[in-house]
């Protein structure tokens, strides 16, 4: 994905790191969603399960227009 100064990319290991897993679950729950697998992408209020880069770019664009 092209660099976007309005987005900060963070990657977390959630299989072995229970604190990161809890963070993912909390972030999803705060947005009324569940995180049921990886990769899970959280952008703004959106939670997306999958690696479809077109979908991720669309979510990023939607959340940086605000």
VEXFINU-729866 format. One record per residue (C-alpha): residue in one letter; residue number from 1; x, y negated, z negated. Coordinates in Angstrom, 2 decimals, always signed. Each point is the difference from the previous one (the first is absolute). Layout:
# residues N
site logu: a; fiti: NUM; xx: X; yy: Y; zz: Z
...
END
This chain:
# residues 66
site logu: x; fiti: 1; xx: +0.00; yy: +0.00; zz: +0.00
site logu: x; fiti: 2; xx: +1.34; yy: -3.45; zz: +0.85
site logu: x; fiti: 3; xx: +1.21; yy: -2.10; zz: -2.87
site logu: x; fiti: 4; xx: -2.68; yy: -2.20; zz: -1.51
site logu: x; fiti: 5; xx: +1.11; yy: -2.51; zz: -2.63
site logu: x; fiti: 6; xx: -3.48; yy: +0.08; zz: -1.58
site logu: x; fiti: 7; xx: +0.24; yy: +3.73; zz: -0.76
site logu: x; fiti: 8; xx: +2.26; yy: +1.75; zz: -2.46
site logu: x; fiti: 9; xx: +0.61; yy: +3.68; zz: +0.73
site logu: x; fiti: 10; xx: +0.49; yy: +2.29; zz: -2.98
site logu: x; fiti: 11; xx: +0.41; yy: +3.76; zz: +0.09
site logu: x; fiti: 12; xx: -0.64; yy: +2.21; zz: -3.01
site logu: x; fiti: 13; xx: +0.75; yy: +3.69; zz: -0.53
site logu: x; fiti: 14; xx: -3.16; yy: +1.44; zz: -1.58
site logu: x; fiti: 15; xx: +0.55; yy: +3.78; zz: -0.07
site logu: x; fiti: 16; xx: +2.69; yy: +0.15; zz: -2.69
site logu: x; fiti: 17; xx: -0.40; yy: -3.44; zz: -1.55
site logu: x; fiti: 18; xx: -3.11; yy: +0.02; zz: -2.19
site logu: x; fiti: 19; xx: +0.20; yy: -3.76; zz: -0.68
site logu: x; fiti: 20; xx: -0.10; yy: -0.75; zz: +3.74
site logu: x; fiti: 21; xx: -2.84; yy: +2.50; zz: +0.44
site logu: x; fiti: 22; xx: -1.95; yy: -1.75; zz: -2.77
site logu: x; fiti: 23; xx: +0.65; yy: -3.36; zz: +1.68
site logu: x; fiti: 24; xx: -1.37; yy: +1.33; zz: +3.30
site logu: x; fiti: 25; xx: -3.09; yy: +1.42; zz: -1.69
site logu: x; fiti: 26; xx: -0.61; yy: -3.24; zz: -1.89
site logu: x; fiti: 27; xx: +0.41; yy: -2.15; zz: +3.12
site logu: x; fiti: 28; xx: -2.43; yy: +2.19; zz: +1.93
site logu: x; fiti: 29; xx: -2.52; yy: +0.04; zz: -2.86
site logu: x; fiti: 30; xx: +0.15; yy: -3.81; zz: -0.34
site logu: x; fiti: 31; xx: -1.09; yy: -0.12; zz: +3.65
site logu: x; fiti: 32; xx: -2.81; yy: +2.52; zz: -0.45
site logu: x; fiti: 33; xx: +1.90; yy: +2.72; zz: +1.88
site logu: x; fiti: 34; xx: +1.88; yy: +3.17; zz: -0.78
site logu: x; fiti: 35; xx: +3.51; yy: +0.94; zz: +1.07
site logu: x; fiti: 36; xx: -0.19; yy: +3.64; zz: +1.03
site logu: x; fiti: 37; xx: +3.21; yy: +0.43; zz: +1.94
site logu: x; fiti: 38; xx: +3.01; yy: -1.60; zz: +1.58
site logu: x; fiti: 39; xx: +0.78; yy: -2.18; zz: +1.69
site logu: x; fiti: 40; xx: -2.41; yy: -2.39; zz: -1.66
site logu: x; fiti: 41; xx: +0.29; yy: -3.63; zz: +1.04
site logu: x; fiti: 42; xx: -1.37; yy: -2.79; zz: -2.19
site logu: x; fiti: 43; xx: -0.26; yy: -3.41; zz: +1.64
site logu: x; fiti: 44; xx: -2.01; yy: -2.65; zz: -1.80
site logu: x; fiti: 45; xx: -3.39; yy: +1.52; zz: -0.85
site logu: x; fiti: 46; xx: +0.41; yy: +2.85; zz: +2.51
site logu: x; fiti: 47; xx: +1.14; yy: +3.54; zz: -0.72
site logu: x; fiti: 48; xx: +0.86; yy: +2.16; zz: +3.02
site logu: x; fiti: 49; xx: +0.99; yy: +3.66; zz: -0.03
site logu: x; fiti: 50; xx: +2.03; yy: +0.86; zz: +3.07
site logu: x; fiti: 51; xx: +2.88; yy: -1.06; zz: +2.19
site logu: x; fiti: 52; xx: -1.78; yy: -1.47; zz: +3.04
site logu: x; fiti: 53; xx: +2.19; yy: -3.06; zz: +0.57
site logu: x; fiti: 54; xx: -2.66; yy: -1.75; zz: +2.10
site logu: x; fiti: 55; xx: -2.44; yy: +0.24; zz: -2.93
site logu: x; fiti: 56; xx: +2.67; yy: -1.20; zz: -2.45
site logu: x; fiti: 57; xx: +0.86; yy: -2.96; zz: +2.25
site logu: x; fiti: 58; xx: -3.70; yy: -0.90; zz: +0.21
site logu: x; fiti: 59; xx: -0.31; yy: +0.06; zz: -3.80
site logu: x; fiti: 60; xx: +3.15; yy: -2.10; zz: -0.36
site logu: x; fiti: 61; xx: -1.28; yy: -2.56; zz: +2.50
site logu: x; fiti: 62; xx: -3.40; yy: -0.13; zz: -1.72
site logu: x; fiti: 63; xx: +1.59; yy: -0.61; zz: -3.40
site logu: x; fiti: 64; xx: +2.46; yy: -2.66; zz: +1.15
site logu: x; fiti: 65; xx: -2.66; yy: -2.12; zz: +1.72
site logu: x; fiti: 66; xx: -1.51; yy: -0.92; zz: -3.37
END
